[in-house]
Each structure stands twice: as C-alpha cells, then as structure tokens.
Amino acid sequence: QVQLVESGGGLVQPGGSLRLSCAASGSIFGIDTMGWYRQAPGKERELVATITRGGSSNYADSVKGRFTISRDNAKNTLYLQMKSLKPEDTAVYYCNAEGFYGIKSFSSWGQGTQVTVSS
C-alpha cells in the first residue's frame, strides 16, 4: 500500500503562484508514474500532469507553459509548481501514484488539497 499526503493548497489571486507537494510513504518501491489530477465543482476529475520515475512528463493542454511537475525520488515527494493561475484552475487537486508489485498493478490517491484562484 502507498499513502499519499498533499499539501500547499490555498487561496491565491489570479496571476499568482502556488506549489503543491505530495509526500509518499509505505510500499513506495513499486511506484512508477505519479501525477496530479483536479476536480472542479460539478465536473469530472481530470488529468493535470504526470511524470514517470525516469522523469518523462506529460501535461494537459490547459496548463502547458504555466505548470511544472517534478519529483524527488530520494525524498519520495511529488511537486506541482503552478504559475499564472487563473480562476478556472480552481479545484481540488489530487496526487496519484501508479505502479506494480510484481505483476499486480496498483493506483493510489491522496485526500486532495483545495486550490482557489480568486480576487
């Protein structure tokens, strides 16, 4: 089992910045890809960005050029640096970790952290 704990959310004005963190613990040796997803009120959860153990990243078109995903494998921590935030970025942001224990795949989620972009 992998436990994920997000932090760093909050209220920020449009154009501002925030950095989210996600600390992983437990059976972390099996983790391959980690990512950030978000869910706005009344909408489905959507991909924000993912990053593999080797550092290959993928972004949703809506955040390209504004958000940067990174991970510190030594600290078992995932980050999301968010810049030029817009009101439409308001959502609960969730951390995800996927991988394998042998041939058995797993997908773990954090509890989420609220990001509100408003003046």
CYANA upper distance limits for C-alpha pairs under 8 A (distance plus 0.5 A):
  1 GLN  CA     26 GLY  CA      6.46
  1 GLN  CA     27 SER  CA      5.92
  1 GLN  CA     28 ILE  CA      8.43
  1 GLN  CA    108 SER  CA      8.39
  2 VAL  CA     24 ALA  CA      7.19
  2 VAL  CA     25 SER  CA      6.30
  2 VAL  CA     26 GLY  CA      5.34
  2 VAL  CA     27 SER  CA      5.84
  2 VAL  CA     28 ILE  CA      6.54
  2 VAL  CA     97 ALA  CA      8.34
  2 VAL  CA    108 SER  CA      6.79
  3 GLN  CA     24 ALA  CA      6.15
  3 GLN  CA     25 SER  CA      5.71
  3 GLN  CA     26 GLY  CA      6.49
  3 GLN  CA    108 SER  CA      7.66
  3 GLN  CA    109 TRP  CA      8.12
  3 GLN  CA    110 GLY  CA      7.53
  4 LEU  CA     22 CYS  CA      6.74
  4 LEU  CA     23 ALA  CA      6.12
  4 LEU  CA     24 ALA  CA      5.19
  4 LEU  CA     25 SER  CA      7.12
  4 LEU  CA     95 CYS  CA      7.41
  4 LEU  CA     96 ASN  CA      8.12
  4 LEU  CA    108 SER  CA      7.93
  4 LEU  CA    109 TRP  CA      6.87
  4 LEU  CA    110 GLY  CA      5.12
  4 LEU  CA    111 GLN  CA      8.14
  5 VAL  CA     22 CYS  CA      5.82
  5 VAL  CA     23 ALA  CA      5.76
  5 VAL  CA     24 ALA  CA      7.22
  5 VAL  CA     95 CYS  CA      8.27
  5 VAL  CA    110 GLY  CA      5.93
  5 VAL  CA    111 GLN  CA      7.28
  5 VAL  CA    112 GLY  CA      8.34
  6 GLU  CA     20 LEU  CA      7.51
  6 GLU  CA     21 SER  CA      6.04
  6 GLU  CA     22 CYS  CA      4.77
  6 GLU  CA     23 ALA  CA      7.04
  6 GLU  CA     94 TYR  CA      7.81
  6 GLU  CA     95 CYS  CA      7.16
  6 GLU  CA    110 GLY  CA      6.91
  6 GLU  CA    111 GLN  CA      7.62
  6 GLU  CA    112 GLY  CA      6.65
  6 GLU  CA    113 THR  CA      6.59
  7 SER  CA     20 LEU  CA      6.28
  7 SER  CA     21 SER  CA      5.76
  7 SER  CA     22 CYS  CA      6.92
  7 SER  CA    113 THR  CA      6.76
  8 GLY  CA     18 LEU  CA      7.60
  8 GLY  CA     19 ARG  CA      6.44
  8 GLY  CA     20 LEU  CA      5.03
  8 GLY  CA     21 SER  CA      6.63
  8 GLY  CA    113 THR  CA      7.86
  9 GLY  CA     18 LEU  CA      7.68
  9 GLY  CA     19 ARG  CA      8.08
  9 GLY  CA     20 LEU  CA      6.73
  9 GLY  CA    113 THR  CA      5.89
  9 GLY  CA    114 GLN  CA      5.80
  9 GLY  CA    115 VAL  CA      5.46
  9 GLY  CA    116 THR  CA      8.45
 10 GLY  CA    113 THR  CA      8.47
 10 GLY  CA    114 GLN  CA      6.62
 10 GLY  CA    115 VAL  CA      5.54
 10 GLY  CA    116 THR  CA      6.60
 11 LEU  CA    115 VAL  CA      6.68
 11 LEU  CA    116 THR  CA      5.25
 11 LEU  CA    117 VAL  CA      6.43
 11 LEU  CA    118 SER  CA      7.61
 12 VAL  CA     16 GLY  CA      6.51
 12 VAL  CA     17 SER  CA      7.69
 12 VAL  CA     18 LEU  CA      8.12
 12 VAL  CA    115 VAL  CA      8.32
 12 VAL  CA    116 THR  CA      6.79
 12 VAL  CA    117 VAL  CA      5.50
 12 VAL  CA    118 SER  CA      6.78
 12 VAL  CA    119 SER  CA      8.14
 13 GLN  CA     85 LEU  CA      8.13
 13 GLN  CA    117 VAL  CA      5.90
 13 GLN  CA    118 SER  CA      5.51
 13 GLN  CA    119 SER  CA      5.49
 14 PRO  CA     84 SER  CA      7.46
 14 PRO  CA     85 LEU  CA      5.88
 14 PRO  CA     86 LYS  CA      5.62
 14 PRO  CA     87 PRO  CA      6.86
 14 PRO  CA    117 VAL  CA      6.24
 14 PRO  CA    118 SER  CA      6.47
 14 PRO  CA    119 SER  CA      6.98
 15 GLY  CA     83 LYS  CA      7.46
 15 GLY  CA     84 SER  CA      4.61
 15 GLY  CA     85 LEU  CA      5.34
 15 GLY  CA     86 LYS  CA      6.90
 16 GLY  CA     83 LYS  CA      6.59
 16 GLY  CA     84 SER  CA      5.99
 16 GLY  CA     85 LEU  CA      5.99
 17 SER  CA     81 GLN  CA      8.03
 17 SER  CA     82 MET  CA      5.89
 17 SER  CA     83 LYS  CA      4.89
 17 SER  CA     84 SER  CA      6.79
 17 SER  CA     85 LEU  CA      6.76
 18 LEU  CA     81 GLN  CA      6.69
 18 LEU  CA     82 MET  CA      5.74
 18 LEU  CA     83 LYS  CA      7.26
 19 ARG  CA     79 TYR  CA      7.37
 19 ARG  CA     80 LEU  CA      6.05
 19 ARG  CA     81 GLN  CA      4.93
 19 ARG  CA     82 MET  CA      6.42
 20 LEU  CA     79 TYR  CA      6.01
 20 LEU  CA     80 LEU  CA      5.51
 20 LEU  CA     81 GLN  CA      6.98
 20 LEU  CA     82 MET  CA      8.45
 21 SER  CA     77 THR  CA      7.27
 21 SER  CA     78 LEU  CA      6.17
 21 SER  CA     79 TYR  CA      5.05
 21 SER  CA     80 LEU  CA      7.06
 22 CYS  CA     77 THR  CA      5.94
 22 CYS  CA     78 LEU  CA      5.42
 22 CYS  CA     79 TYR  CA      6.81
 22 CYS  CA     95 CYS  CA      6.85
 23 ALA  CA     76 ASN  CA      6.62
 23 ALA  CA     77 THR  CA      5.06
 23 ALA  CA     78 LEU  CA      7.05
 24 ALA  CA     28 ILE  CA      7.40
 24 ALA  CA     76 ASN  CA      5.93
 24 ALA  CA     77 THR  CA      6.51
 24 ALA  CA     78 LEU  CA      8.49
 25 SER  CA     76 ASN  CA      7.80
 28 ILE  CA     76 ASN  CA      8.24
 30 GLY  CA     99 GLY  CA      5.80
 30 GLY  CA    100 PHE  CA      5.64
 30 GLY  CA    101 TYR  CA      6.04
 31 ILE  CA     53 ARG  CA      8.18
 31 ILE  CA     97 ALA  CA      6.77
 31 ILE  CA     98 GLU  CA      6.10
 31 ILE  CA     99 GLY  CA      4.87
 31 ILE  CA    100 PHE  CA      7.24
 32 ASP  CA     52 THR  CA      6.29
 32 ASP  CA     53 ARG  CA      5.70
 32 ASP  CA     97 ALA  CA      7.86
 32 ASP  CA     98 GLU  CA      6.38
 32 ASP  CA     99 GLY  CA      5.25
 32 ASP  CA    100 PHE  CA      8.10
 33 THR  CA     50 THR  CA      7.30
 33 THR  CA     51 ILE  CA      6.16
 33 THR  CA     52 THR  CA      4.74
 33 THR  CA     53 ARG  CA      6.50
 33 THR  CA     97 ALA  CA      6.46
 33 THR  CA     98 GLU  CA      5.82
 33 THR  CA     99 GLY  CA      7.05
 34 MET  CA     50 THR  CA      6.16
 34 MET  CA     51 ILE  CA      6.02
 34 MET  CA     52 THR  CA      6.85
 34 MET  CA     53 ARG  CA      8.37
 34 MET  CA     78 LEU  CA      7.84
 34 MET  CA     95 CYS  CA      7.88
 34 MET  CA     96 ASN  CA      6.00
 34 MET  CA     97 ALA  CA      4.89
 34 MET  CA     98 GLU  CA      6.75
 35 GLY  CA     47 LEU  CA      8.40
 35 GLY  CA     48 VAL  CA      7.99
 35 GLY  CA     49 ALA  CA      6.04
 35 GLY  CA     50 THR  CA      4.43
 35 GLY  CA     51 ILE  CA      6.58
 35 GLY  CA     78 LEU  CA      8.41
 35 GLY  CA     95 CYS  CA      6.35
 35 GLY  CA     96 ASN  CA      5.62
 35 GLY  CA     97 ALA  CA      7.03
 36 TRP  CA     47 LEU  CA      7.05
 36 TRP  CA     48 VAL  CA      5.90
 36 TRP  CA     49 ALA  CA      5.89
 36 TRP  CA     50 THR  CA      6.82
 36 TRP  CA     80 LEU  CA      8.08
 36 TRP  CA     93 TYR  CA      7.16
 36 TRP  CA     94 TYR  CA      6.12
 36 TRP  CA     95 CYS  CA      5.29
 36 TRP  CA     96 ASN  CA      6.67
 37 TYR  CA     45 ARG  CA      7.04
 37 TYR  CA     46 GLU  CA      5.93
 37 TYR  CA     47 LEU  CA      4.99
 37 TYR  CA     48 VAL  CA      5.44
 37 TYR  CA     49 ALA  CA      7.52
 37 TYR  CA     93 TYR  CA      6.18
 37 TYR  CA     94 TYR  CA      5.60
 37 TYR  CA     95 CYS  CA      6.96
 37 TYR  CA     96 ASN  CA      7.95
 38 ARG  CA     45 ARG  CA      5.92
 38 ARG  CA     46 GLU  CA      5.95
 38 ARG  CA     47 LEU  CA      7.11
 38 ARG  CA     48 VAL  CA      7.12
 38 ARG  CA     91 ALA  CA      6.32
 38 ARG  CA     92 VAL  CA      5.92
 38 ARG  CA     93 TYR  CA      4.77
 38 ARG  CA     94 TYR  CA      6.32
 39 GLN  CA     43 LYS  CA      6.74
 39 GLN  CA     44 GLU  CA      6.39
 39 GLN  CA     45 ARG  CA      4.78
 39 GLN  CA     46 GLU  CA      6.80
 39 GLN  CA     91 ALA  CA      5.72
 39 GLN  CA     92 VAL  CA      5.82
 39 GLN  CA     93 TYR  CA      7.12
 40 ALA  CA     44 GLU  CA      7.76
 40 ALA  CA     45 ARG  CA      7.88
 40 ALA  CA     90 THR  CA      6.99
 40 ALA  CA     91 ALA  CA      4.74
 40 ALA  CA     92 VAL  CA      6.88
 41 PRO  CA     91 ALA  CA      7.59
 47 LEU  CA     59 TYR  CA      8.31
 47 LEU  CA     60 ALA  CA      6.92
 48 VAL  CA     59 TYR  CA      6.40
 48 VAL  CA     60 ALA  CA      5.74
 48 VAL  CA     63 VAL  CA      7.57
 49 ALA  CA     57 SER  CA      7.55
 49 ALA  CA     58 ASN  CA      5.89
 49 ALA  CA     59 TYR  CA      4.82
 49 ALA  CA     60 ALA  CA      6.68
 49 ALA  CA     69 ILE  CA      7.06
 50 THR  CA     57 SER  CA      6.00
 50 THR  CA     58 ASN  CA      5.73
 50 THR  CA     59 TYR  CA      7.20
 50 THR  CA     69 ILE  CA      7.60
 51 ILE  CA     55 GLY  CA      6.25
 51 ILE  CA     56 SER  CA      5.87
 51 ILE  CA     57 SER  CA      4.73
 51 ILE  CA     58 ASN  CA      6.98
 51 ILE  CA     69 ILE  CA      7.44
 51 ILE  CA     70 SER  CA      7.54
 51 ILE  CA     71 ARG  CA      8.15
 52 THR  CA     56 SER  CA      5.79
 52 THR  CA     57 SER  CA      7.08
 53 ARG  CA     73 ASN  CA      8.14
 55 GLY  CA     70 SER  CA      8.14
 55 GLY  CA     71 ARG  CA      8.28
 57 SER  CA     69 ILE  CA      7.75
 59 TYR  CA     63 VAL  CA      7.17
 59 TYR  CA     64 LYS  CA      6.44
 60 ALA  CA     64 LYS  CA      6.89
 63 VAL  CA     67 PHE  CA      6.09
 66 ARG  CA     82 MET  CA      6.62
 66 ARG  CA     83 LYS  CA      5.65
 66 ARG  CA     84 SER  CA      6.61
 66 ARG  CA     85 LEU  CA      8.19
 67 PHE  CA     80 LEU  CA      7.22
 67 PHE  CA     81 GLN  CA      6.01
 67 PHE  CA     82 MET  CA      4.97
 67 PHE  CA     83 LYS  CA      6.57
 68 THR  CA     80 LEU  CA      6.17
 68 THR  CA     81 GLN  CA      5.55
 68 THR  CA     82 MET  CA      7.09
 69 ILE  CA     78 LEU  CA      8.05
 69 ILE  CA     79 TYR  CA      6.21
 69 ILE  CA     80 LEU  CA      5.10
 69 ILE  CA     81 GLN  CA      6.90
 70 SER  CA     78 LEU  CA      6.51
 70 SER  CA     79 TYR  CA      5.71
 70 SER  CA     80 LEU  CA      7.02
 71 ARG  CA     76 ASN  CA      7.97
 71 ARG  CA     77 THR  CA      6.22
 71 ARG  CA     78 LEU  CA      4.81
 71 ARG  CA     79 TYR  CA      6.37
 72 ASP  CA     76 ASN  CA      6.34
 72 ASP  CA     77 THR  CA      5.83
 72 ASP  CA     78 LEU  CA      6.92
 73 ASN  CA     77 THR  CA      7.06
 85 LEU  CA     89 ASP  CA      6.98
 85 LEU  CA    117 VAL  CA      7.24
 86 LYS  CA     90 THR  CA      8.07
 86 LYS  CA    117 VAL  CA      6.63
 87 PRO  CA    116 THR  CA      7.86
 87 PRO  CA    117 VAL  CA      5.21
 87 PRO  CA    118 SER  CA      6.36
 88 GLU  CA    117 VAL  CA      8.07
 89 ASP  CA    115 VAL  CA      8.07
 89 ASP  CA    116 THR  CA      7.97
 89 ASP  CA    117 VAL  CA      7.19
 90 THR  CA    114 GLN  CA      8.30
 90 THR  CA    115 VAL  CA      5.89
 90 THR  CA    116 THR  CA      5.08
 90 THR  CA    117 VAL  CA      5.93
 91 ALA  CA    114 GLN  CA      6.56
 91 ALA  CA    115 VAL  CA      6.03
 91 ALA  CA    116 THR  CA      7.11
 92 VAL  CA    112 GLY  CA      6.34
 92 VAL  CA    113 THR  CA      5.89
 92 VAL  CA    114 GLN  CA      4.84
 92 VAL  CA    115 VAL  CA      6.50
 93 TYR  CA    112 GLY  CA      5.77
 93 TYR  CA    113 THR  CA      5.77
 93 TYR  CA    114 GLN  CA      6.69
 93 TYR  CA    115 VAL  CA      7.46
 94 TYR  CA    109 TRP  CA      7.29
 94 TYR  CA    110 GLY  CA      6.32
 94 TYR  CA    111 GLN  CA      7.17
 94 TYR  CA    112 GLY  CA      4.89
 94 TYR  CA    113 THR  CA      7.12
 95 CYS  CA    109 TRP  CA      6.27
 95 CYS  CA    110 GLY  CA      5.75
 95 CYS  CA    111 GLN  CA      8.46
 95 CYS  CA    112 GLY  CA      7.41
 96 ASN  CA    107 SER  CA      7.43
 96 ASN  CA    108 SER  CA      6.11
 96 ASN  CA    109 TRP  CA      5.18
 96 ASN  CA    110 GLY  CA      7.06
 97 ALA  CA    107 SER  CA      6.17
 97 ALA  CA    108 SER  CA      5.75
 97 ALA  CA    109 TRP  CA      7.20
 98 GLU  CA    105 SER  CA      7.88
 98 GLU  CA    106 PHE  CA      6.09
 98 GLU  CA    107 SER  CA      4.94
 98 GLU  CA    108 SER  CA      7.00
 99 GLY  CA    105 SER  CA      6.17
 99 GLY  CA    106 PHE  CA      6.09
 99 GLY  CA    107 SER  CA      7.33
100 PHE  CA    104 LYS  CA      5.90
100 PHE  CA    105 SER  CA      4.77
100 PHE  CA    106 PHE  CA      6.47
101 TYR  CA    105 SER  CA      6.82
101 TYR  CA    106 PHE  CA      8.13
